[in-house]
């Protein structure tokens, strides 16, 4: 999580290329990893939300986790109050939040298979 905190906005996608497979490992620590990383991402968002490029890049990375990782999506749904402000932030800055409103019920099985 230190890397997420220390990189520039344009480096976040590269960090999440490493983070995503790490949190997708299917073992007994998966939920702990997701919980730790998601909490830290939300804390970092709160810390840096005065920087629009960084905030947009980190929110986009979190939204991509929401779309592509069932465990992250479940965590984010269960902890919506921690990050609900991001949707209005994205909208007010002219960015799409459509990824949050897709029907993932049809893809849960496929996503779960991808995570394995």
C-alpha positions in Angstrom: 0.0 0.0 0.0 3.0 2.3 0.4 3.4 2.3 -3.3 -0.1 3.5 -3.8 0.6 6.4 -1.5 3.9 7.3 -3.0 3.4 7.2 -6.7 2.3 9.9 -9.1 -1.2 9.7 -10.6 0.0 8.4 -13.9 1.8 5.5 -12.2 -1.3 4.2 -10.4 -2.3 1.9 -13.3 1.1 0.1 -13.1 0.8 -0.3 -9.3 -2.7 -1.9 -9.8 -1.3 -4.2 -12.4 0.6 -5.8 -9.5 -2.0 -5.3 -6.8 -4.9 -6.9 -8.8 -3.4 -10.4 -9.1 -2.1 -10.2 -5.5 -5.6 -9.6 -4.1 -7.1 -12.2 -6.5 -5.0 -15.0 -5.1 -7.5 -17.6 -3.9 -6.3 -18.7 -0.4 -7.3 -18.3 3.2 -5.9 -14.8 3.4 -7.8 -13.4 0.4 -10.4 -11.5 2.4 -7.8 -10.1 4.8 -5.7 -8.8 1.8 -8.8 -7.2 0.2 -9.8 -5.6 3.4 -6.4 -4.3 4.1 -5.8 -2.9 0.6 -9.3 -1.4 0.3 -9.2 0.3 3.6 -5.8 1.8 2.8 -7.0 2.9 -0.7 -9.9 4.7 1.0 -7.6 6.3 3.5 -5.2 7.5 0.7 -8.2 8.9 -1.2 -9.2 10.9 1.8 -5.6 12.2 2.2 -5.1 13.2 -1.4 -8.6 14.2 -2.6 -7.5 17.8 -3.0 -5.4 16.6 -6.0 -7.8 16.0 -8.8 -5.6 13.9 -11.2 -4.5 11.6 -8.4 -8.0 11.3 -7.0 -9.5 10.5 -10.4 -6.7 7.9 -11.1 -7.2 6.2 -7.7 -11.0 6.2 -7.9 -10.8 4.8 -11.4 -8.5 2.0 -10.2 -10.9 1.2 -7.3 -13.9 1.2 -9.8 -11.9 -1.2 -12.0 -11.5 -3.5 -9.0 -15.2 -3.2 -8.4 -15.9 -4.3 -12.0 -13.4 -7.1 -12.2 -13.0 -8.7 -8.8 -16.0 -10.2 -7.0 -14.3 -10.0 -3.5 -13.5 -6.3 -4.0 -17.0 -5.6 -5.3 -18.5 -7.3 -2.2 -16.2 -5.4 0.1 -17.1 -2.1 -1.6 -20.8 -2.9 -1.5 -20.5 -3.8 2.2 -18.5 -0.7 3.0 -20.3 1.8 0.6 -20.5 4.5 3.3 -16.6 4.7 3.3 -16.4 5.6 -0.4 -19.9 6.8 -1.5 -18.5 10.4 -1.9 -16.4 9.2 -4.9 -19.4 8.9 -7.2 -20.5 12.5 -6.7 -16.8 13.6 -6.9 -16.4 11.9 -10.3 -19.7 13.3 -11.6 -18.9 16.8 -10.5 -15.5 16.6 -12.2 -17.1 15.3 -15.5 -16.1 11.7 -15.2 -18.2 8.6 -15.8 -19.5 6.3 -13.0 -21.3 3.9 -15.4 -19.0 1.1 -14.3 -20.7 1.1 -10.9 -24.2 0.6 -12.4 -23.6 -2.4 -14.6 -25.4 -5.6 -14.0 -22.7 -7.8 -12.4 -25.1 -10.6 -11.5 -24.5 -12.3 -14.8 -20.7 -12.0 -14.5 -20.2 -13.1 -10.9 -19.5 -16.7 -12.0 -17.2 -15.6 -14.7 -15.4 -13.2 -12.4 -15.1 -15.7 -9.7 -13.5 -18.1 -12.2 -11.1 -15.4 -13.3 -10.0 -14.8 -9.8 -9.1 -18.5 -9.3 
